[in-house]
Amino acid sequence: MKRTEIKVLPDYFDRYINLVEDIDLFQAFEESLKQIKALDLQKVKLIGNKTYQADKWTIKEILQHVTDIERLLIAGTLKFARNENDFVIAFDEIEMARQSKANSKTIEQIITELIAVRKSTIELFSTFDELDFQKSGINWKHRITIEAMAFNIIGHQIHHIRFIENYYFSILKNSC
Protein backbone atom coordinates (compact mmCIF):
# COMPACT_ATOMS: atom_id res chain seq x y z
CA MET A 1 0.00 0.00 0.00
CA LYS A 2 1.07 3.58 -0.73
CA ARG A 3 0.33 6.81 1.10
CA THR A 4 -2.18 7.92 -1.54
CA GLU A 5 -4.06 4.64 -1.10
CA ILE A 6 -5.05 5.47 2.48
CA LYS A 7 -8.83 5.20 2.40
CA VAL A 8 -9.51 7.74 5.17
CA LEU A 9 -6.94 10.48 5.73
CA PRO A 10 -7.35 11.59 9.35
CA ASP A 11 -7.59 15.21 10.42
CA TYR A 12 -4.49 16.72 12.03
CA PHE A 13 -2.18 13.77 11.23
CA ASP A 14 -2.36 14.49 7.50
CA ARG A 15 0.41 17.05 8.10
CA TYR A 16 2.77 14.17 8.97
CA ILE A 17 1.34 11.58 6.59
CA ASN A 18 1.72 13.88 3.59
CA LEU A 19 5.46 14.22 4.26
CA VAL A 20 5.97 10.57 3.31
CA GLU A 21 6.79 9.80 -0.31
CA ASP A 22 4.06 8.00 -2.25
CA ILE A 23 5.86 4.66 -2.14
CA ASP A 24 5.07 1.25 -0.70
CA LEU A 25 4.72 1.35 3.10
CA PHE A 26 7.61 -1.02 3.76
CA GLN A 27 9.84 0.85 1.34
CA ALA A 28 8.90 4.04 3.23
CA PHE A 29 9.89 2.33 6.49
CA GLU A 30 13.26 1.39 4.96
CA GLU A 31 13.74 4.98 3.78
CA SER A 32 12.98 6.15 7.31
CA LEU A 33 15.78 3.95 8.65
CA LYS A 34 18.14 5.44 6.06
CA GLN A 35 17.11 8.93 7.14
CA ILE A 36 17.96 8.12 10.77
CA LYS A 37 21.33 6.63 9.82
CA ALA A 38 22.14 9.61 7.56
CA LEU A 39 21.73 12.16 10.35
CA ASP A 40 25.02 14.09 10.62
CA LEU A 41 26.16 13.08 14.09
CA GLN A 42 29.23 15.31 13.89
CA LYS A 43 26.99 18.36 13.55
CA VAL A 44 24.72 17.04 16.31
CA LYS A 45 27.74 16.66 18.61
CA LEU A 46 29.00 20.16 17.79
CA ILE A 47 25.60 21.59 18.66
CA GLY A 48 25.46 19.55 21.85
CA ASN A 49 22.66 20.65 24.15
CA LYS A 50 22.22 24.07 22.54
CA THR A 51 18.81 24.99 21.20
CA TYR A 52 17.89 27.29 18.35
CA GLN A 53 15.69 29.30 20.73
CA ALA A 54 15.20 29.56 24.50
CA ASP A 55 12.91 26.95 26.07
CA LYS A 56 13.06 24.57 23.11
CA TRP A 57 14.09 20.94 23.17
CA THR A 58 17.63 19.86 22.39
CA ILE A 59 18.29 17.59 19.42
CA LYS A 60 18.64 14.67 21.82
CA GLU A 61 15.26 15.48 23.36
CA ILE A 62 13.66 15.73 19.92
CA LEU A 63 15.00 12.33 18.84
CA GLN A 64 14.04 10.78 22.17
CA HIS A 65 10.57 12.26 21.65
CA VAL A 66 10.34 10.52 18.25
CA THR A 67 11.26 7.21 19.91
CA ASP A 68 8.95 7.64 22.89
CA ILE A 69 5.96 8.68 20.80
CA GLU A 70 6.52 5.80 18.40
CA ARG A 71 6.42 3.39 21.31
CA LEU A 72 3.11 4.84 22.48
CA LEU A 73 1.63 4.85 18.97
CA ILE A 74 2.64 1.23 18.47
CA ALA A 75 1.04 0.19 21.75
CA GLY A 76 -2.16 1.86 20.57
CA THR A 77 -1.87 0.37 17.09
CA LEU A 78 -1.59 -3.11 18.57
CA LYS A 79 -4.71 -2.49 20.64
CA PHE A 80 -6.56 -1.29 17.52
CA ALA A 81 -5.43 -4.38 15.60
CA ARG A 82 -6.75 -6.58 18.39
CA ASN A 83 -10.14 -4.80 18.26
CA GLU A 84 -9.65 -2.69 21.37
CA ASN A 85 -10.70 0.30 19.32
CA ASP A 86 -12.11 2.28 22.24
CA PHE A 87 -8.55 2.74 23.52
CA VAL A 88 -7.41 6.37 23.18
CA ILE A 89 -3.74 7.18 22.61
CA ALA A 90 -2.97 10.26 24.66
CA PHE A 91 0.11 11.64 26.38
CA ASP A 92 1.75 14.81 27.63
CA GLU A 93 4.71 15.23 25.29
CA ILE A 94 6.14 18.14 27.30
CA GLU A 95 6.28 16.13 30.52
CA MET A 96 7.59 13.08 28.69
CA ALA A 97 10.46 15.13 27.24
CA ARG A 98 11.19 16.62 30.66
CA GLN A 99 11.41 13.15 32.18
CA SER A 100 13.29 11.48 29.30
CA LYS A 101 16.82 12.14 30.57
CA ALA A 102 17.78 12.44 26.89
CA ASN A 103 20.51 14.98 27.55
CA SER A 104 22.34 12.54 29.82
CA LYS A 105 22.57 9.99 26.98
CA THR A 106 24.96 9.96 24.06
CA ILE A 107 23.58 10.66 20.62
CA GLU A 108 24.71 7.15 19.65
CA GLN A 109 22.57 5.64 22.42
CA ILE A 110 19.54 7.63 21.29
CA ILE A 111 20.01 6.70 17.63
CA THR A 112 20.53 3.02 18.49
CA GLU A 113 17.31 3.03 20.51
CA LEU A 114 15.37 4.78 17.75
CA ILE A 115 16.57 2.27 15.15
CA ALA A 116 15.65 -0.66 17.42
CA VAL A 117 12.18 0.76 18.00
CA ARG A 118 11.70 1.38 14.27
CA LYS A 119 12.73 -2.18 13.40
CA SER A 120 10.27 -3.49 15.97
CA THR A 121 7.58 -1.23 14.46
CA ILE A 122 8.27 -2.64 11.01
CA GLU A 123 8.00 -6.18 12.35
CA LEU A 124 4.63 -5.45 13.96
CA PHE A 125 3.20 -3.88 10.80
CA SER A 126 4.44 -6.86 8.77
CA THR A 127 2.08 -9.09 10.80
CA PHE A 128 -1.03 -7.15 9.76
CA ASP A 129 -3.25 -8.23 6.89
CA GLU A 130 -5.51 -6.05 4.76
CA LEU A 131 -8.37 -6.24 7.27
CA ASP A 132 -6.08 -5.20 10.13
CA PHE A 133 -4.87 -2.16 8.20
CA GLN A 134 -8.48 -0.89 7.99
CA LYS A 135 -9.13 -1.17 11.74
CA SER A 136 -9.01 2.09 13.65
CA GLY A 137 -8.98 3.78 16.99
CA ILE A 138 -8.55 7.21 18.52
CA ASN A 139 -5.13 8.84 18.46
CA TRP A 140 -5.45 11.91 20.66
CA LYS A 141 -8.77 13.35 19.39
CA HIS A 142 -8.84 11.84 15.93
CA ARG A 143 -9.92 8.49 14.54
CA ILE A 144 -7.10 6.92 12.56
CA THR A 145 -6.78 3.63 10.72
CA ILE A 146 -3.79 1.38 11.20
CA GLU A 147 -2.67 2.06 7.61
CA ALA A 148 -2.73 5.81 8.29
CA MET A 149 -0.95 5.26 11.62
CA ALA A 150 1.96 3.60 9.81
CA PHE A 151 2.48 6.61 7.55
CA ASN A 152 1.90 8.95 10.49
CA ILE A 153 4.78 7.33 12.41
CA ILE A 154 7.12 7.73 9.45
CA GLY A 155 5.97 11.29 8.76
CA HIS A 156 6.42 12.27 12.41
CA GLN A 157 10.08 11.30 12.13
CA ILE A 158 10.50 13.13 8.81
CA HIS A 159 8.98 16.26 10.35
CA HIS A 160 11.37 16.25 13.31
CA ILE A 161 14.52 15.43 11.37
CA ARG A 162 13.75 18.19 8.87
CA PHE A 163 13.18 20.51 11.80
CA ILE A 164 16.59 19.59 13.22
CA GLU A 165 18.26 20.16 9.87
CA ASN A 166 16.47 23.48 9.23
CA TYR A 167 16.62 25.04 12.69
CA TYR A 168 19.41 23.37 14.64
CA PHE A 169 22.05 22.94 11.97
CA SER A 170 21.80 26.68 11.31
CA ILE A 171 23.24 27.21 14.81
CA LEU A 172 26.59 26.10 13.37
CA LYS A 173 26.31 28.44 10.38
CA ASN A 174 25.42 31.36 12.62
CA SER A 175 28.33 30.73 14.98
CA CYS A 176 30.97 30.84 12.21
C-alpha positions as YAML, in Angstrom:
chain: A
units: angstrom
residues:
- id: 1
  name: MET
  ca: [0.00, 0.00, 0.00]
- id: 2
  name: LYS
  ca: [1.07, 3.58, -0.73]
- id: 3
  name: ARG
  ca: [0.33, 6.81, 1.10]
- id: 4
  name: THR
  ca: [-2.18, 7.92, -1.54]
- id: 5
  name: GLU
  ca: [-4.06, 4.64, -1.10]
- id: 6
  name: ILE
  ca: [-5.05, 5.47, 2.48]
- id: 7
  name: LYS
  ca: [-8.83, 5.20, 2.40]
- id: 8
  name: VAL
  ca: [-9.51, 7.74, 5.17]
- id: 9
  name: LEU
  ca: [-6.94, 10.48, 5.73]
- id: 10
  name: PRO
  ca: [-7.35, 11.59, 9.35]
- id: 11
  name: ASP
  ca: [-7.59, 15.21, 10.42]
- id: 12
  name: TYR
  ca: [-4.49, 16.72, 12.03]
- id: 13
  name: PHE
  ca: [-2.18, 13.77, 11.23]
- id: 14
  name: ASP
  ca: [-2.36, 14.49, 7.50]
- id: 15
  name: ARG
  ca: [0.41, 17.05, 8.10]
- id: 16
  name: TYR
  ca: [2.77, 14.17, 8.97]
- id: 17
  name: ILE
  ca: [1.34, 11.58, 6.59]
- id: 18
  name: ASN
  ca: [1.72, 13.88, 3.59]
- id: 19
  name: LEU
  ca: [5.46, 14.22, 4.26]
- id: 20
  name: VAL
  ca: [5.97, 10.57, 3.31]
- id: 21
  name: GLU
  ca: [6.79, 9.80, -0.31]
- id: 22
  name: ASP
  ca: [4.06, 8.00, -2.25]
- id: 23
  name: ILE
  ca: [5.86, 4.66, -2.14]
- id: 24
  name: ASP
  ca: [5.07, 1.25, -0.70]
- id: 25
  name: LEU
  ca: [4.72, 1.35, 3.10]
- id: 26
  name: PHE
  ca: [7.61, -1.02, 3.76]
- id: 27
  name: GLN
  ca: [9.84, 0.85, 1.34]
- id: 28
  name: ALA
  ca: [8.90, 4.04, 3.23]
- id: 29
  name: PHE
  ca: [9.89, 2.33, 6.49]
- id: 30
  name: GLU
  ca: [13.26, 1.39, 4.96]
- id: 31
  name: GLU
  ca: [13.74, 4.98, 3.78]
- id: 32
  name: SER
  ca: [12.98, 6.15, 7.31]
- id: 33
  name: LEU
  ca: [15.78, 3.95, 8.65]
- id: 34
  name: LYS
  ca: [18.14, 5.44, 6.06]
- id: 35
  name: GLN
  ca: [17.11, 8.93, 7.14]
- id: 36
  name: ILE
  ca: [17.96, 8.12, 10.77]
- id: 37
  name: LYS
  ca: [21.33, 6.63, 9.82]
- id: 38
  name: ALA
  ca: [22.14, 9.61, 7.56]
- id: 39
  name: LEU
  ca: [21.73, 12.16, 10.35]
- id: 40
  name: ASP
  ca: [25.02, 14.09, 10.62]
- id: 41
  name: LEU
  ca: [26.16, 13.08, 14.09]
- id: 42
  name: GLN
  ca: [29.23, 15.31, 13.89]
- id: 43
  name: LYS
  ca: [26.99, 18.36, 13.55]
- id: 44
  name: VAL
  ca: [24.72, 17.04, 16.31]
- id: 45
  name: LYS
  ca: [27.74, 16.66, 18.61]
- id: 46
  name: LEU
  ca: [29.00, 20.16, 17.79]
- id: 47
  name: ILE
  ca: [25.60, 21.59, 18.66]
- id: 48
  name: GLY
  ca: [25.46, 19.55, 21.85]
- id: 49
  name: ASN
  ca: [22.66, 20.65, 24.15]
- id: 50
  name: LYS
  ca: [22.22, 24.07, 22.54]
- id: 51
  name: THR
  ca: [18.81, 24.99, 21.20]
- id: 52
  name: TYR
  ca: [17.89, 27.29, 18.35]
- id: 53
  name: GLN
  ca: [15.69, 29.30, 20.73]
- id: 54
  name: ALA
  ca: [15.20, 29.56, 24.50]
- id: 55
  name: ASP
  ca: [12.91, 26.95, 26.07]
- id: 56
  name: LYS
  ca: [13.06, 24.57, 23.11]
- id: 57
  name: TRP
  ca: [14.09, 20.94, 23.17]
- id: 58
  name: THR
  ca: [17.63, 19.86, 22.39]
- id: 59
  name: ILE
  ca: [18.29, 17.59, 19.42]
- id: 60
  name: LYS
  ca: [18.64, 14.67, 21.82]
- id: 61
  name: GLU
  ca: [15.26, 15.48, 23.36]
- id: 62
  name: ILE
  ca: [13.66, 15.73, 19.92]
- id: 63
  name: LEU
  ca: [15.00, 12.33, 18.84]
- id: 64
  name: GLN
  ca: [14.04, 10.78, 22.17]
- id: 65
  name: HIS
  ca: [10.57, 12.26, 21.65]
- id: 66
  name: VAL
  ca: [10.34, 10.52, 18.25]
- id: 67
  name: THR
  ca: [11.26, 7.21, 19.91]
- id: 68
  name: ASP
  ca: [8.95, 7.64, 22.89]
- id: 69
  name: ILE
  ca: [5.96, 8.68, 20.80]
- id: 70
  name: GLU
  ca: [6.52, 5.80, 18.40]
- id: 71
  name: ARG
  ca: [6.42, 3.39, 21.31]
- id: 72
  name: LEU
  ca: [3.11, 4.84, 22.48]
- id: 73
  name: LEU
  ca: [1.63, 4.85, 18.97]
- id: 74
  name: ILE
  ca: [2.64, 1.23, 18.47]
- id: 75
  name: ALA
  ca: [1.04, 0.19, 21.75]
- id: 76
  name: GLY
  ca: [-2.16, 1.86, 20.57]
- id: 77
  name: THR
  ca: [-1.87, 0.37, 17.09]
- id: 78
  name: LEU
  ca: [-1.59, -3.11, 18.57]
- id: 79
  name: LYS
  ca: [-4.71, -2.49, 20.64]
- id: 80
  name: PHE
  ca: [-6.56, -1.29, 17.52]
- id: 81
  name: ALA
  ca: [-5.43, -4.38, 15.60]
- id: 82
  name: ARG
  ca: [-6.75, -6.58, 18.39]
- id: 83
  name: ASN
  ca: [-10.14, -4.80, 18.26]
- id: 84
  name: GLU
  ca: [-9.65, -2.69, 21.37]
- id: 85
  name: ASN
  ca: [-10.70, 0.30, 19.32]
- id: 86
  name: ASP
  ca: [-12.11, 2.28, 22.24]
- id: 87
  name: PHE
  ca: [-8.55, 2.74, 23.52]
- id: 88
  name: VAL
  ca: [-7.41, 6.37, 23.18]
- id: 89
  name: ILE
  ca: [-3.74, 7.18, 22.61]
- id: 90
  name: ALA
  ca: [-2.97, 10.26, 24.66]
- id: 91
  name: PHE
  ca: [0.11, 11.64, 26.38]
- id: 92
  name: ASP
  ca: [1.75, 14.81, 27.63]
- id: 93
  name: GLU
  ca: [4.71, 15.23, 25.29]
- id: 94
  name: ILE
  ca: [6.14, 18.14, 27.30]
- id: 95
  name: GLU
  ca: [6.28, 16.13, 30.52]
- id: 96
  name: MET
  ca: [7.59, 13.08, 28.69]
- id: 97
  name: ALA
  ca: [10.46, 15.13, 27.24]
- id: 98
  name: ARG
  ca: [11.19, 16.62, 30.66]
- id: 99
  name: GLN
  ca: [11.41, 13.15, 32.18]
- id: 100
  name: SER
  ca: [13.29, 11.48, 29.30]
- id: 101
  name: LYS
  ca: [16.82, 12.14, 30.57]
- id: 102
  name: ALA
  ca: [17.78, 12.44, 26.89]
- id: 103
  name: ASN
  ca: [20.51, 14.98, 27.55]
- id: 104
  name: SER
  ca: [22.34, 12.54, 29.82]
- id: 105
  name: LYS
  ca: [22.57, 9.99, 26.98]
- id: 106
  name: THR
  ca: [24.96, 9.96, 24.06]
- id: 107
  name: ILE
  ca: [23.58, 10.66, 20.62]
- id: 108
  name: GLU
  ca: [24.71, 7.15, 19.65]
- id: 109
  name: GLN
  ca: [22.57, 5.64, 22.42]
- id: 110
  name: ILE
  ca: [19.54, 7.63, 21.29]
- id: 111
  name: ILE
  ca: [20.01, 6.70, 17.63]
- id: 112
  name: THR
  ca: [20.53, 3.02, 18.49]
- id: 113
  name: GLU
  ca: [17.31, 3.03, 20.51]
- id: 114
  name: LEU
  ca: [15.37, 4.78, 17.75]
- id: 115
  name: ILE
  ca: [16.57, 2.27, 15.15]
- id: 116
  name: ALA
  ca: [15.65, -0.66, 17.42]
- id: 117
  name: VAL
  ca: [12.18, 0.76, 18.00]
- id: 118
  name: ARG
  ca: [11.70, 1.38, 14.27]
- id: 119
  name: LYS
  ca: [12.73, -2.18, 13.40]
- id: 120
  name: SER
  ca: [10.27, -3.49, 15.97]
- id: 121
  name: THR
  ca: [7.58, -1.23, 14.46]
- id: 122
  name: ILE
  ca: [8.27, -2.64, 11.01]
- id: 123
  name: GLU
  ca: [8.00, -6.18, 12.35]
- id: 124
  name: LEU
  ca: [4.63, -5.45, 13.96]
- id: 125
  name: PHE
  ca: [3.20, -3.88, 10.80]
- id: 126
  name: SER
  ca: [4.44, -6.86, 8.77]
- id: 127
  name: THR
  ca: [2.08, -9.09, 10.80]
- id: 128
  name: PHE
  ca: [-1.03, -7.15, 9.76]
- id: 129
  name: ASP
  ca: [-3.25, -8.23, 6.89]
- id: 130
  name: GLU
  ca: [-5.51, -6.05, 4.76]
- id: 131
  name: LEU
  ca: [-8.37, -6.24, 7.27]
- id: 132
  name: ASP
  ca: [-6.08, -5.20, 10.13]
- id: 133
  name: PHE
  ca: [-4.87, -2.16, 8.20]
- id: 134
  name: GLN
  ca: [-8.48, -0.89, 7.99]
- id: 135
  name: LYS
  ca: [-9.13, -1.17, 11.74]
- id: 136
  name: SER
  ca: [-9.01, 2.09, 13.65]
- id: 137
  name: GLY
  ca: [-8.98, 3.78, 16.99]
- id: 138
  name: ILE
  ca: [-8.55, 7.21, 18.52]
- id: 139
  name: ASN
  ca: [-5.13, 8.84, 18.46]
- id: 140
  name: TRP
  ca: [-5.45, 11.91, 20.66]
- id: 141
  name: LYS
  ca: [-8.77, 13.35, 19.39]
- id: 142
  name: HIS
  ca: [-8.84, 11.84, 15.93]
- id: 143
  name: ARG
  ca: [-9.92, 8.49, 14.54]
- id: 144
  name: ILE
  ca: [-7.10, 6.92, 12.56]
- id: 145
  name: THR
  ca: [-6.78, 3.63, 10.72]
- id: 146
  name: ILE
  ca: [-3.79, 1.38, 11.20]
- id: 147
  name: GLU
  ca: [-2.67, 2.06, 7.61]
- id: 148
  name: ALA
  ca: [-2.73, 5.81, 8.29]
- id: 149
  name: MET
  ca: [-0.95, 5.26, 11.62]
- id: 150
  name: ALA
  ca: [1.96, 3.60, 9.81]
- id: 151
  name: PHE
  ca: [2.48, 6.61, 7.55]
- id: 152
  name: ASN
  ca: [1.90, 8.95, 10.49]
- id: 153
  name: ILE
  ca: [4.78, 7.33, 12.41]
- id: 154
  name: ILE
  ca: [7.12, 7.73, 9.45]
- id: 155
  name: GLY
  ca: [5.97, 11.29, 8.76]
- id: 156
  name: HIS
  ca: [6.42, 12.27, 12.41]
- id: 157
  name: GLN
  ca: [10.08, 11.30, 12.13]
- id: 158
  name: ILE
  ca: [10.50, 13.13, 8.81]
- id: 159
  name: HIS
  ca: [8.98, 16.26, 10.35]
- id: 160
  name: HIS
  ca: [11.37, 16.25, 13.31]
- id: 161
  name: ILE
  ca: [14.52, 15.43, 11.37]
- id: 162
  name: ARG
  ca: [13.75, 18.19, 8.87]
- id: 163
  name: PHE
  ca: [13.18, 20.51, 11.80]
- id: 164
  name: ILE
  ca: [16.59, 19.59, 13.22]
- id: 165
  name: GLU
  ca: [18.26, 20.16, 9.87]
- id: 166
  name: ASN
  ca: [16.47, 23.48, 9.23]
- id: 167
  name: TYR
  ca: [16.62, 25.04, 12.69]
- id: 168
  name: TYR
  ca: [19.41, 23.37, 14.64]
- id: 169
  name: PHE
  ca: [22.05, 22.94, 11.97]
- id: 170
  name: SER
  ca: [21.80, 26.68, 11.31]
- id: 171
  name: ILE
  ca: [23.24, 27.21, 14.81]
- id: 172
  name: LEU
  ca: [26.59, 26.10, 13.37]
- id: 173
  name: LYS
  ca: [26.31, 28.44, 10.38]
- id: 174
  name: ASN
  ca: [25.42, 31.36, 12.62]
- id: 175
  name: SER
  ca: [28.33, 30.73, 14.98]
- id: 176
  name: CYS
  ca: [30.97, 30.84, 12.21]
...
